Amino acid sequence: MSATALLASVADMQITLNDSFRVAEVASGSGSLRQLPRDAIIGRPWLELVRECDAATAEAALTAAVSEPGTAHRVDLALVLGPESEALPTSCWLCANGTDQTIQLACIDLRGETNLRQQLVNAQRTLEQDYWSNRRLEARYRRMLEMVAEGFLVVDDLSGRVLEANTVAGSLLELEAGALVGRIFPVGLDTSGNRALTELQREARSTTGVVAGEVTTADGVTLAAGVTCLRQGNETRLLIRLAAPSESTSDLALGGDSFEHAPDGILITDQNGIVIAANSAYLEMAGIQDEQQATGRRADRWLGRSIVDLDILLSNIQSDRPLQLFSSLLRTELGAQLDIELSAVQTDYIGKPVILMFIRDVSRRINGEQTAEVHLPRSIEQITGRVGRVPLKQLVRESTDVIEALCIESALKLTQDNRAAAAELLGLSRQSLYTKLRRFDIGDSEDTAT
């Protein structure tokens, strides 16, 4: 193979310059460069084809090639081969011919390499952004982990070693948080506590919820524990929460047995309506499977026709002014609505105010009364007592009927049950009066008119 053929197979473009450094010939074997405007290139000074910022480098390479005929000189620069074309990055070898004073240029198209480098830079920037985003996320996670009042541990399920632990967890277990990381868990518990936590971990692996229980430390202190299993790819992590007895909500204010076995629903919230604890009767009433599904949520998810009911309830509860027999609705998880009576009181727990709500399902009682009741409410007090159970339009309509019935009864009393005089006093015909008497079931509603 001749040197010319070898050069043509290696170079994407070959340029021949005459003794005045103008383009004499152009040859391209690359498919991407075959559409070059050869006619516009031939005859032009080569330095005019070089990008302006690379002109000094190109001129120095020409001078070196002319001073050393037969020696190839490499230079990397960008060529602008047309007025509308983009700069073409190339790697050029220049070699001067000592016999005819021409210069041969072999150029390799570097666009592929440039694109690859640009992709590498973009990927590196993305990695940097992800890295700093993860660093900020990790900083927030660690700050929040130290802010909570409960102990939290992250345990690798395969090795059983503690990966993360906050300061509270270390203090509850009588160990430093740094001493917990890397150790096999459970640690700091007595024999029964180890068995209890192992059982909680076993149950957590078979469910997606939080498995709650109690464990005992080596010093005999009982801690409330919650374990949940988190699977990420091929890794499994156990998230363990530990709380001191004073932070456990199961015994809050009422005692465990009284709270859990009360016949009426009991809901405990903070002053903003966030649920702290709920007993079994309330969970069953609302159709909630697990207390963990209720805690941490605002009570108006279930209580009231809208958020207005809960806001009114909370604004009317004071430590010295309990709320009694508040009529409202309970919206269950299944979409049903139950008529309820709610009594609430504010009390202090561990120096913080909490709201205790006692909820009774009265839908059967209300339905029974509505079925047996054939008379309208007999007073405005009875009407206002139905606020929250009956729509406003119906209450207004019933109020009008009650006022009309009371006026008729008053007219009959004033006329000593003389219906003709009562009709005249009310401005009604006797037939209209008899119709209203039958409608409202007032006195002897038989038509005694002659």
Residue pairs with C-beta under 8 A, 6 or more apart in sequence:
7 14
7 104
7 106
8 14
8 27
8 29
9 29
10 106
10 108
11 29
11 106
11 107
11 108
12 28
12 29
12 30
12 32
12 33
12 90
12 107
12 108
12 109
13 26
13 27
13 28
13 29
13 30
13 33
13 36
13 90
13 106
13 107
13 109
14 25
14 26
14 27
14 28
14 104
14 105
14 106
14 107
15 23
15 25
15 26
15 27
15 46
15 104
15 105
15 107
16 23
16 24
16 25
16 26
16 102
16 103
16 104
16 105
17 23
17 24
17 46
17 102
17 103
17 104
17 105
18 24
18 101
18 102
19 100
19 101
19 102
20 45
21 45
21 46
21 47
21 62
21 103
22 43
22 44
22 45
22 46
23 41
23 42
23 43
23 44
23 45
23 46
23 49
24 42
24 102
25 42
26 36
26 38
26 41
26 42
28 34
28 36
30 109
32 109
32 111
33 109
36 81
36 82
37 81
37 82
37 85
40 81
40 82
41 49
41 81
46 58
46 62
46 105
47 55
47 58
47 59
47 62
49 79
49 80
49 81
50 58
50 77
50 78
50 79
50 80
51 77
51 78
51 79
51 80
51 87
54 77
54 78
57 75
57 77
58 75
58 77
60 75
61 73
61 75
61 92
61 94
62 94
62 103
64 73
64 94
65 71
65 72
65 73
65 94
65 95
65 96
65 103
66 96
66 103
68 96
69 96
69 97
69 98
70 95
70 96
70 97
70 98
71 95
72 93
72 94
72 95
73 93
73 94
73 95
74 91
74 92
74 93
74 94
75 91
75 92
75 94
76 89
76 90
76 91
76 92
76 110
77 90
77 92
78 87
78 88
78 89
78 90
79 87
79 88
79 90
79 107
80 86
80 87
80 88
81 88
88 109
88 111
89 109
89 110
89 111
89 113
89 114
90 107
90 108
90 109
90 110
91 107
91 108
91 110
92 105
92 106
92 107
92 108
93 105
93 106
94 103
94 104
94 105
95 103
95 104
95 106
96 102
96 103
96 104
97 103
97 104
145 152
145 164
145 166
146 166
146 167
148 166
148 168
149 168
149 247
150 168
150 241
150 242
150 243
150 247
151 165
151 166
151 168
151 169
151 170
151 171
151 172
151 173
151 223
151 241
151 242
151 243
152 164
152 165
152 166
152 168
152 169
152 239
152 240
152 241
152 242
153 162
153 164
153 165
153 166
153 169
153 180
153 185
153 239
153 240
153 242
154 162
154 163
154 164
154 165
154 237
154 238
154 239
154 240
155 161
155 162
155 163
155 185
155 237
155 238
155 239
155 240
156 163
156 235
156 236
156 237
156 238
157 201
157 205
157 229
157 236
157 237
157 238
158 235
158 236
159 184
160 184
160 185
161 182
161 183
161 184
161 185
162 180
162 181
162 182
162 183
162 184
162 185
162 187
163 181
163 237
164 181
165 177
165 180
165 181
166 177
167 177
168 242
169 177
169 180
169 242
170 176
170 177
170 178
170 179
170 180
172 188
172 217
172 221
172 223
172 242
172 244
173 180
173 187
173 188
173 189
173 217
173 242
174 188
174 217
174 218
174 219
175 187
175 188
180 187
185 240
186 193
186 194
186 197
186 198
186 215
188 217
188 218
189 197
189 215
189 216
189 217
189 218
190 216
190 217
190 218
190 220
192 216
193 215
193 216
193 217
193 218
196 213
196 214
196 215
196 216
196 225
197 213
197 215
197 225
197 227
197 240
199 213
200 211
200 212
200 213
200 215
200 225
200 227
201 227
201 238
203 211
203 227
204 210
204 211
204 227
204 228
204 229
204 238
205 229
205 236
207 229
208 228
208 229
209 228
209 290
209 292
210 226
210 227
210 228
210 241
210 290
210 292
211 226
211 227
211 228
212 224
212 225
212 226
212 292
213 224
213 225
213 226
214 222
214 223
214 224
214 225
215 222
215 223
215 225
215 242
216 222
216 223
217 223
221 244
221 245
222 245
223 242
223 243
223 244
223 245
224 242
224 243
224 244
224 245
224 247
224 248
224 250
225 240
225 241
225 242
225 243
226 240
226 241
226 292
227 238
227 239
227 240
227 241
228 238
228 239
229 236
229 237
229 238
229 239
230 236
230 237
230 238
230 239
231 237
245 251
246 350
247 350
249 268
249 276
249 277
249 295
250 256
250 259
250 260
250 277
251 259
252 259
252 268
252 276
252 277
252 349
252 354
253 259
253 268
253 347
253 349
253 354
253 356
254 262
254 266
254 356
259 266
259 277
259 279
260 279
260 280
261 280
262 279
262 281
263 281
264 281
264 358
264 359
264 360
265 278
265 279
265 281
265 282
265 285
265 286
265 357
265 358
265 359
265 360
265 361
266 278
266 279
266 281
266 282
266 356
266 357
266 358
266 359
267 275
267 277
267 278
267 279
267 282
267 299
267 303
267 356
267 357
267 359
268 275
268 276
268 277
268 278
268 354
268 355
268 356
268 357
269 275
269 276
269 299
269 354
269 355
269 357
270 276
270 352
270 353
270 354
270 355
271 314
271 346
271 353
271 354
271 355
272 298
272 314
273 298
273 299
273 300
273 310
273 314
273 355
274 296
274 297
274 298
274 299
275 294
275 295
275 296
275 297
275 298
275 299
276 295
276 354
277 291
277 295
278 288
278 291
278 294
278 295
282 288
282 294
282 359
283 289
283 290
283 291
283 294
285 330
285 332
285 338
285 359
285 361
286 294
286 302
286 330
286 332
286 333
287 332
287 333
287 334
287 336
288 294
288 333
298 310
299 310
299 357
300 306
300 307
300 309
300 310
300 311
301 331
302 330
302 331
302 332
302 333
303 309
303 310
303 313
303 328
303 329
303 330
303 331
303 342
303 357
303 359
304 310
304 313
304 328
304 329
305 328
305 329
305 388
309 328
309 329
309 388
313 323
313 326
313 328
313 342
313 344
314 355
316 323
317 323
317 344
317 345
317 346
317 355
318 346
319 346
319 347
319 348
319 353
322 343
322 344
322 345
322 346
323 342
323 343
323 344
323 345
324 343
325 341
325 342
325 343
326 341
326 342
326 343
326 344
326 388
327 339
327 340
327 341
327 342
327 385
327 386
327 387
327 388
327 389
328 340
328 341
328 342
328 388
329 337
329 338
329 339
329 340
329 388
330 337
330 338
330 340
330 359
330 361
331 337
332 338
338 361
338 363
339 361
339 362
339 363
339 366
339 389
340 359
340 360
340 361
340 362
340 363
341 359
341 360
341 362
342 357
342 358
342 359
342 360
343 357
343 358
344 355
344 356
344 357
344 358
345 355
345 356
346 353
346 354
346 355
346 356
347 353
347 354
347 356
348 354
366 389
374 441
375 441
376 398
376 401
376 402
376 405
376 440
377 383
377 386
377 398
377 402
378 402
379 402
380 399
380 402
383 395
383 398
383 399
383 402
386 395
387 395
390 398
401 440
404 436
404 440
405 436
405 440
405 442
407 426
408 422
408 426
408 433
408 436
408 437
408 440
408 442
409 442
411 422
411 425
411 426
412 418
412 419
412 422
412 442
412 443
414 422
414 425
415 421
415 422
415 425
417 443
419 430
419 433
419 434
419 437
419 448
419 449
420 430
422 433
423 429
423 430
423 432
423 433
426 433
428 436
430 449
431 449
434 445
434 447
434 449
436 442
437 443
437 445
438 445
